[in-house]
Amino acid sequence: MRRRQIVSGVLMMLFCAVVSAGIASAQTAKTSDDYDPNVQYDCDRACLNSFVDRYLAAVVAHDPSVVPLARDVKFTENGQLLKVGDGFWGTASGPPTYKLYADDPQAGQVMFMGVLPENGAPAIFCARLKVELQKITEIETVVSRKEPGSLARPEGLVDKPILFETVPPTERRSRENMIAIANSYFSAIEKGHASYVPFDKDCDRVESGVHTTNNPSANSQGNSTNTLALGCADQIKLGNFQPDSLIRDRRFLVVDEERGLVFVSTFFDHDATLRSYKLTDGRTVQQPRTAPWTWQIAELFKIQSGKIMRVEALVNPAPYGMKSGW
């Protein structure tokens, strides 16, 4: 009997210890979510950029614990829902060599586009973070690698001063206006009608590090009309984008009013039913690809005085009809 009482007592003490630990843990968790008058909950441009820098440092260190994550944080990489710490978290091998930020304090969101080494090879890395109550609640990343089937040329991503410049207040547009301008770009590509888009006469575009407008030296196919030598508007007027059958799931995620930047996530579908098409210069183009395909697109627009000045895009091959995971 005595022995049984001792065992029962020990078990009770162990139970009480476990319960107490659980209560203490719950109280600690609750306290960390309580309002703290000493915390600055507003997150301005510098604050958002600091979250990006801390996130990148954590990725390179392969250690999610060193960055403030919400308990229900959501993370995708190339449209796939992953556990934080998986994917590029395990393969990033050094700090960025190129960095570009777009900040949206009003929405608590920030975009980063840059080049980071992955197991020693440069990769284009794009991330969108949403920050709420000084914690990261959403992580959406796109990684574009220089591999067969990819357009990625990380070496082509270099600083473009215009993307970093502050737009004078008199030349800014409202959030809604900027979104409408960016959206008109995609609608024009679908309709083949550039008059829908307010392009600046010097508009220029880079896709995954490849200069795809105003680039007369890029005429590898020897075409009579070098498409890549044309400007943003003239490429659409030429009918160059006719195989793009649908531009869907357009999400306007970050609007940086101060610097005139709009960051968009979307998909370009190609159903491969158009086997040939005629350009406005009279040429007939044969479609070499025989199966449907999709491009996953992360696109940044520079808008000033109501016109698109620059387009910086990340283009990734994806399964036909792929969704974003959001």
Steps between C-alpha positions, in 0.01 A plus 500: 500500500778738599682433171183565302451834674856604419457414131168685489661803661786502250257474209293785639808721534603423144149579377496828689841592361385434142179701552692786660747505213215506252329788682826693520559441129147613413539809718828583331345457155202713602721770643702522178179573308371756749514869422831652604499882524876497450476334157467706183245300301503729197743374236633763261734456204812455712318254724375290205846494342648388831260204501626406154861524613430287808313250288784470249753458781285223647472326162875513445553370856240224438339600829133614509518550876694826468223685316166601661237276345129493584373171636282447191752633244439381143792429268512414130789453261429499126131454576546202731391510863804404710606489861713798599859379483447284191595568138737792443544525877721192481700589187572875524874531542579870532369857529341683204719660237214708359211649702184682405218587742144628457318604817129535575464617863128555450448129430785379724669330206844510344651347187861401447666397174864405489769247423620251760736204463340158528757232575746734330294571184327839463120492512243777461296523819178694547309522828186666628461535875192614688569644844231529768558593865877483442485141376516345155163346416548424128804395298466461124819424308598432142840354419623504141800284426730501199414154372355335184162650407551811713551857380697589812819698449594617851802685367263731312341638816687821571410826672266724304495841670148582384357212708655646817402862441227677696222635280432873557158546666363685196585202277346230724171324443257343746520134592189423298634688199835322514330161519279588203806602297681175580188299421468671161837351403372145539168576331683653203713189457185286502325728247806594295411869525772723651281809506349363821832559677655836599859413409773759528678539167819365662334206677740210543458142625727235652375143551694269731814700426444501121462838329187439287430848359713761322771238455614504134791267569262213590397358164611140523240383245595756239143630462430786261330670794703450816224478760735560793621824338150647530363699791229398745209633293631396158541136605130484586401684180704246303277220632792327663299368795221320314589156646421636851146366521419608857661720766327396821508523877638853492583600857620855563690439821730792576433862405793728584351845442815686603717331238225430244534120513228237459581134559273245332474121506327334206507210252529503121323196353561373147249240381713414190196499269639791297745322271594805290422870507563808290683804630411852394822521296366223276704211637339169589639335813477126562451390858780250580355380831244225462362466853325751731725684744491771766737772617495594867560875507619735775499848344601842629388822328653846538230762447564873488272779374242234422730310261683167514871578497654160577391138538710255700359147475581154628379228262490137610382196300210328678255212440211606280220651707707520818360700794687737728428326831326817628 
